[in-house]
Structures are given as structure tokens and as C-alpha cells.
Amino acid sequence: MEEILRMEHITKRFGDVYANRDINFDVRAGEVHTLLGENGAGKSTLMNVLFGLYQPTEGNIYFRGQKVRIDSPAQAVKLGIGMVHQHFMLVEAMTVFENIILGDRNSKGLFINREARKREILELSERYGLNVELDKPITEIAVGAQQRVEILKALYRGAQLLVLDEPTAALTDLEVEGLFDIMERLTQEGKSIIFISHKMREVLRISDRITILRAGETVCTRERGETTGEELASLMIGRELAPSHYEKVEQAGEPVVQLEAVDYHKESKHSGLSGVSLTVGRGEIVGIAGVDGNGQSQLAQVVTGVLAPEGGVVDLKGSRVAQFTPNGFILESVSHIPEDRNKMGLVGNMSVQENIVLKSTDDPRFSSGRGLHLKKRAMRRYAQEMREKYDIRCASIDQEARNLSGGNQQKVILARELEGNPDLLVAVHPTRGLDIGATRFIHDTMIAARDRGCGVLLISADFDEILEVSDRIAVMFEGQIMGVYPGKNPPISEISLAMAGK
């Protein structure tokens, strides 16, 4: 089979940090070659190098046998490389047709032969089963249709190699099947696809070859017929068990939260819950392991009152929850470190001080008359104390929270969420994107909360983090709990199998 792309010894460094290190990767004509790896493994960085968004620190790229320097996305498109990003790059104020021809070299000038262009696009869409309504505004079409527009846009520009970055993340199961049909038609015509994913079932269903990245390096490449989900999961995780820095709790206190047979959109394998039963006791950390996108976000939202389950029972501190509201759970002493610190954890244009006292404005320490008259001096003194206690590095407590580094933003959230001595802390990807120092500080803080008797539910796609701090480990796959394992001497191979749905 003819080789269309070869990336040799690609290294991409940001300062002292290696996002990619000495990666070799090739794609043949007419194949789906999957890049598989955990979050932060370097998949998107490698593709951004291919698409000209980044320049490699070292290494060479060969396209159709020729050594190429891709210094911009325009250059990549000219060569015949198209990329469909996880977050679509469509202009919402325009129609489908306008988005497809936007920036195309054949559509420059004052006069565009719209009818001729439409005929070309419709011909392409019929050939590959990419059904779209050309005259509809982007805002009026579904997510699956927007993705078809992105693929059509790349094909219209002459793409021979398509990069699909997490293309199924926002699709329904039916839309995923439709996408796979389109991918099969494309490869039958000799086009090549790089498929970026971490959903094992999809990878095994659609790939010809699979290359695994771990911590920015290539682990190996496997032919689809020569591997299994179990092997891929253990290669993705692929690590000897490092000793934890923390003592593990083997006997927790009474349950803080208990879920019994909880369902939410259970027909959706990647954004639903099906028959979830789980307990978090006082003074223990229960870690939820699993590849991202297997219902973990929905579990966190149910346990913080953001979503109401469609079936099953949730008990908080021995009482059945009847009404699911975030404020109701806050009043029941549930704290939350959300997965998106900027969208859900902080008010970016408020100061560090205001973010720290955000949940406490009714507290008699900071107000009289139920929040009507704020005690500014007391609030300021308290925020200063928290700044020192949590080592929040900011110019002053009046600095806007959005101008802090990720680690310091997370410390502001910790100060707010942990100072009230909660009964339950729900921490979702608490150290994502943070450096080693900030990560260790957050782990220490979670352990200290546990030792004070707080129950902690930790959701993380970083398996090292789960192993490091969890007293018990539950594995989620396609909305279900596959098994619960001890945090002390955990059975890594069993957990790997469970993460692959076995």
C-alpha cells in the first residue's frame, strides 16, 4: 500500500516541556490510522504540527514521498491535508454554503458563480453521503450536520488526508454510525484518515492500524487484527505501579453519599449513566478511573445537584435526595471542584477576593441582614488569610481571577470549597493542565480534607493521579461501574481490563 505521510523523529518542545519527543508516524493511502492515548499524551500537538499550527522543534515531514515544510494551515490545505478540529471552526453568521467556499482559492474575486459551486458541492456530498442543507445558517443545524460541513469543506479544498480530532465527542450513537459510514466511503476511494480518539470500542471498530502515544512518545503501532481492547488499554496506561506518597484508608466512616441503580440518559454510552451504584464514606477518597467520556461528567453533575437522575436513588448523609439543585447540595455541605475551572469554577472578571467569598456572602462573618450589608474589611482580611494558607500567587487579592495561572486559579477554588469543612468534596480533573508543584499541593490538600473526615469523590482521566490518592478505585465504562478495587496494592491488570469494558 502506498505511503501518503511519514513523520520522522518529530519533537515539539515548549520551553523545557516536551509535548512530543522523537515520534515516528506514517499513514498509508486508503487507511484509517488511529492515534490513541490518554488526555495529554501529545495527540493533538502532533496533529497541530502536521497542520502547520506549530513548527516542530526537531524532525521532518514527508508527504507523498516529498520532504515538506508546513508553515501554516494554508500550506497544509494546499498539499491536500484537511483537519476537522474537535471544536468546529465554522462562522456562525454564515450559511453552510458560505462556510464551505470561505477562503477557497476558486471562490476569490468579486463574482462567484454560486450555482456552479453549489453543483460541485452537492456532487461531493452525494458521493460521500455527506447530506447537508446548503442554504441553512450554521446556527440552525445539528452538531452532526456541522461536522459533515467541516468534512465537506476539507474535501472541497482537495483533501487527500483527513485528520479527525475526537470527532465523536459530541455525537449521538446514531450520528457516530453515520460518521463511520462516511469514513468507510472515503477510504474506499483511496483517501486516508487519521482518527484521534480514546474510545476503545470506536477505535477497534473503525481502524486499520492503531498507534499508541503515551506521555508524548510513541509506544507502538498495531494492526487492528492483531490486538485487543485489553492490550490497547494496558499499553495506553502502561506503567509499573509506582508507590504512592500517601497512606491508604482501608476502613471508611459512614456513607456521605450513596447511589443505588442511578440512570441518566442510559441509552447514551458516552454521556449517560446506567444502573450506577456507588458509596463514598467519610474519611476516604473514591477515585473514578476510566477513559474520559464514559459518563464521568454526568456522575459528577448528579452528585452535585446539577442533573436530576431519571431512575434510582441518591442518599446524602442518610437522607434520600428529593430535589436536585446545586444550591440544595451546597446547603448540604457538598463542595465541588468543577472540570472547567474557567467556565464553572470562577467568575473571571471578579477579583480573587470576590471569588473566595462567593459562596459565603450570607455568612454573619461577612454580612449583616442576610447578605444585604457586606463587611468589606472582614472579607478582605479573610481573603488575605486564604491567600497565605493556600499559597495563591497573585499581584493582590484585587487582581481579576482570569489573569491568574491555572494552578493559582485552582487554589482559589480550593480555598473557597474546602474552608467550610464540607462533608463531601467532588473533584473533577482537579490537576488537569497544572505543573508538578501545583499538582502535589492539590493532592496534599485533598488528603488533608479526607483526614478531617471529608468524603472525596475524585474523577480523573489521569490514571497516575487515581493510583496516587485513591483509597478505593471504581472503574467507569460506557456509563456503568465495571468494578471497585482497593487503592492499596490495586490490581492494575484487572483495572486495565475494566477500563476496556471487559
N, C-alpha and C positions, 0 to 999 in steps of 0.2 A: 504493500500500500504506500502511495506517495506521501512523503512528509511535507506538510504545509508550513509548520512552525517549529523552530528549535530555539530554546532559550538556554544559553550555556553559562554556567558559573555566575548566575545573577546574584549580586549582593546589593542590598539597599540599606544604608545606614542613616539614621537621624541623630546627629551628634555622636554620642558613644553607644547609642542603642541600635542593635541590628534588628530590622523588621524582616529582612530576608538575608540568608547567608549561604552563598555558594549553591544556588538552586539550579538544577538541570531539569528541563521540562520540554516535551515535544508533543506535537499534535499531528495526526495523520489525516489525509483527506477523507471525508465521509464518516468520521467517527465522533462519538460523544466521549470526551475525555474529562472526567470529573476531578476537581480539586477538593479534597476532603480534609477537614481539620477543625479543631475547636476554635472558638472565638479567639482572636489574637494570634492565630497560628501563622498569619502572613499571607493568606489567600488574596485578599483584596489589594494589598500592597503590590504583590506580584502582577496582578492584572492592571493596576494603575501604571506600572512600569511599561507593560505591553501596550497600553492605550496612549502612552505619551503624556500622562498626567504627572509622572515622576520620571526623573532620569536615574538609571542605575548607577550606584557608586562604582561597581565593577561588573564585568561580564558583557556578553554580546547576544544580539538577537538576529536570527536568520529567518527570512520569510520567503517561501518558495525558492529556497536554495541561495538567496542573495543576502549578504550581510546588510542590515538596515539600521539606521539611527532614527528612532521615532521620537521626535522632539515636541510633538503636540498631538492632541486628538485628531486635528485636521489631517495630519500626516498619516495617522493610523487608518483613518477612513479612506484616504487616497490609496493606500496599499491594499485595502479590502478587508479591514478589521472593523467589526461593529461591536459595540458594547451596550448591553441593556443593564443599567445600574439598578441596584436594589430599590432605591428611591428614584422614581421615574423623572426624567429630565424633559418634561413637557411644559409648553406655555399654556397656562390655563385659560388665558383670554382669547385663545385661538381655536379654530376648528381642527378636527382630525386632519383634514386635507392640508391646511396651512402648516400644521406641525410637521407633516411628512416632507413637504417641499422646502421647509425653512432651511436656508443656508445651503441648499443643494446647488452644485455648480451649473446644472442645466436650467435652473429657475431664476437666474440673475437677470437684471435688466428691468426696464420699465414694463415691458409687455410679456406676460406669461401666458402661454397657450394652455389655459386651465383645463379645457376639455381633453386635449391630448395627454396632459399629465394625469388627469383622473383615469383615463382609459388604461394607461400604463400601470397605475397603482392598483386598479381593480383586477387587472390581469394577474399581477403578482399575488394579490390577496386570494384570488380563486385558486391559483396554482398551489399555494401552500396552506389553504384552509384558514387564512387569517381574516375572518369576517369582521369588517368594521364599517361604521356609517360615516362616510367622508365629510358630510356637512354638519355633523353634530359638534357642538362645543365640547372640549375636553372635560369640562366640569359636569357634563350630563351623561357621561358614560361610566360603566362599572370599572373596577380595578383590573379585572381580567381583560377587558377591552382596551384599557390604557396600555397594558403590557403588549397586546397584539399590535398596537400603533407603534410602540417602540421597536418591535421586531421588524415591522413593515418598513419603518423609517431606515433601519440599518440595511435591509435588503435593497431598498430603493436606491441607496447610495452605493450599491455594488458589493456588499459584504460577502466574502467567501468564508470568513472565520467569525463566528458569533460568540461573544462572551456573555453568559447569562449569570449574573451575580445574585445568588439567593432568589431565583425567580419565583419560587413557590411560597415565599414567606407570607404574602397577603392574599393568597388564592384559596378558594374553596376546593374540596376534594374533586368536584366535577370539573372545575377550571384547570386543576393540575392535570387531569387526564387529557383535557383538550390541548394543553401546552405540550404534553408528551407526544400526542398525535402530530402536532406541528413539527416538533423536533425530529420525529422519525421521517417525515416527508422531506425535511431539509437535508438530512444525512443521505437519504436515498438518491438525492440529486447531486451528491458529491460535496455538499457544504459541510464544514466542520464546526463543532460546538465545544466550547469549554464551559462546563457546568459547575458552578460553585455551590456547594450545599453542605449541610451537616445532618441531613435527614436520611438515615440509613436505608430505609425502605425505598425511597426515591432513587437513591444512588444505585442500589442493586437492580432496580427496575429499568433504568434508562441508560446506564453507562456501558461503553465498550472497554475502556480502561479507567483505572482509578489511581490517582497519585495522592499520597497522604503527606500533608505538611504538619510539622509539629515544632512549635517554638521557632518559626522562621526558617526551618531546614526541611529538605526532602527526606522522608523516611524510606519510602519505596514506591514502586508502581506495580500494580497488579492487574492482570486481565480479569474481566468480570467473571468468567467461568472458573477461575482458579482460586476464588476467595469466598469468604462467608461474612455475614454481618458481625459474627463474634470476633473473627480475626481483625476486621477493619476497626471495630470499637477498641480492641486492645492495642492496636497499632496507633490509633489516634491518642489514646490515653498514655500508653506505652511507657510506663515508668515503674521502676522498682519503688517499693514503699519506703519513703523517707520517714525517719522517726519524727513524730510531732513534738512541738515545743511545749505542749500543754498536757497536763494530767487529764485523763478522761473520766467523766462521771458515769458510773455503771448503774446507779440507783437514783432515779429522779424522784422529785416530790409529787404531790397530787397534780392531776391534769389541769393545765391552764386553758388549753383549747383542745377540743375533741371533735373530729369529723367522722360521721358514720354514713357510708354509702352516698357521698355527695356527688350529684350530677350537675353539669352545666354545659349546654350545647354538646351533649355527649357524642353526637354524630360527627363532630369535627375533631379529627385526630390530633391536630396541632394547636387548636385554641379552645379546647374543651376539657371537661373533667368527666370521668366515667367511674362511678362506684368508688370514690376515693374515701378511704378510712385511714385516719392518722391521729396520733395523740402527741402533744408536746407537754411535758411535765415541768413543774417548777425546777429551776436549777439545772436545766440541761439544754444543749444545743442539738436540735434535729436538723441535719443537713439534707437538702433535696438535691440529689445528683441526677444527671441526665443531660442529653444534648439539648441545647436551647430550642424552644419551640415545641415542647411536648406537654403543654398545659400548665407550666410553672407560673406564668404570669397570672393566669386565671385563678390558680390556687391562692396566690398572694392577695389578689383582689377580693376573693371570698373571705379570707381570714382577716382582712382589714375593713370589711363592710362596704367595699366599693361595688361589688357584684352580689346579687342575691342568688343562691343556688336554685336550680329548678327541681331538685329532689334531694332527699337525705336530710340529715340533722347536723347542726353546728352547735356545740355547747361551749360557752365561755365561763370558766370558773364554776362549773357545775350547773349553770342555768342555760336552758335552751334559748338560742337567739331567735327572736320572732321578727324583728325589723333590722334590715341590713342598711345602715347608713354609716359613712365614715365617722361622723361626729358621735354617733352612738357608741362605736368601738373605741374612740378616743376617751369618752367618758368612762368606759370600762377598763381604762388603763392599758390600751393596746398602742404601742408605738410602731412607726413604720419608716424604714429607710427605703424609699421607692427606687425602681430600676432606672428611671431617668431623673437624675438629680436636678437638672435644669427645668424640665417641664413640670415635674410633680413634687420636687423636694424643696425648691427655693422660689422666692419671688425675686427675680434677678435685679429689678431696679429698686428694690428696697435695700436698706443698709444691713450690714452684718448684725448690728444690734436688733433691728426690727425683725429679722428672720429668727434670731434666737428666742425672742419673747412672743413670737407669733401665736403660739397655742395658749399663752398664759395671760392674755390681756384681762381676763376676768379674775385673775388671782388677786386676793386682797393685798399681796405684797406690792403689786404693780398698779392697782387701780382702786378707786372707791366708786360706789354706785354702779357695780356690775359693768365695768369697762367704760363708763362714761367719762370719768376723770382719771387720766393716766398719770402715774407718779414717775415723771421723766427721770428724776435723779436716781430713784431706786432701780429703774430699768437699766440705766447707764452703768451703775455700779455692778449690777448682776452680769451684764454683758461683758464687762471688763474681767470679772472673775472667771467667766466661761472661756474667754479668750485665752487666759493664762492656763486654766485647767486642761483645756483641750488643745493647747498649743496651736491656736488658729493664727496663721501668719498673714496679717493684713496691715495696711498702712495705718488704719484706725478703725474703730468699730462703726464709723460713719461711712466707710467705703461700701460701694454697691457690691452685693454678693456675686453678681455676674462677672466681676473683674478679678475674682479670686481664682487660684489654680484649682484643678479638680479635687485634689486631696484636701485643700482647705475648705472648699465648698462642702465636702463630705463631713468634715469635722464640725462645721456649723450645724448640719443636720443632726449629727450625733449629740451635740450639746443640747439641742432642743428636745430630741426624742428620748434621751436617757436620763436627763436630770430629774424628771418626775418620778424616778424609780418605777418604771412600768412593770406590769405583771407579765406581759408578752411583748417581745420585740420581733417584728417581721422584717428581716434584712434581705433585700433583693439585689444581687450583684453588688454588694457594698464596696468592693475594691476594684471594680472594673475601670481600667484606664489609669490606675494610680501607681506611683512608684513603690519600691520595696519598703521605704521608711514609712510612708503613709499607710501602706497595707498592714504592716506589723502593728502600728498604732491602733488601727481599727480592730484587728484581731484581739489585741490585748484588752481593748475597751469592751468588746463583746463577751470575752471570758470573764472580765470583772463583773459585768451585768449578770451573767449566769451565776457567778459565785455569790451574788447578793440575793439569789432566789428568783431571778427573772427567767422565764422560759423563752428560748430563742428559736425561731424558725428561720433557717438560713437557706436561701435559694441562690445557687451559683452554678454557672456553666464551667467554672474553673475547678477541675477535679482535685487539684492540689489543695485548694482552699477548703473544700469539703473534708478531705482527709485530715487536714491540719487542725481544724477546730471542732469537728462534729463529735458528739458523744454517741449519737445514733445516726445512721445514714439510710434514707429512703430513696429508692430509685423510681423516677417517673419516665414512662414511655407511652406516647400517644394517649395522654390523659388519664393513665392508670398508674397506680402504685404497683411496681413489679416485685418489690420485696423490701424488707427492712433489715439492716445489718448493724452489728456493733461497730462503734467508732474505734474501740480498742482492738488492735490486730484484725482489721477488716479483711474479708476475703476478696481480694482485688479481682481475681478471675471471675468469680460469681457476679460481682458488681458490673464488670465489663459486659458479661452476657446479658444481664438485666437491662443495661443501657441500650443494647441492640435489640431488645424486645424478646429475648429468649427466656 
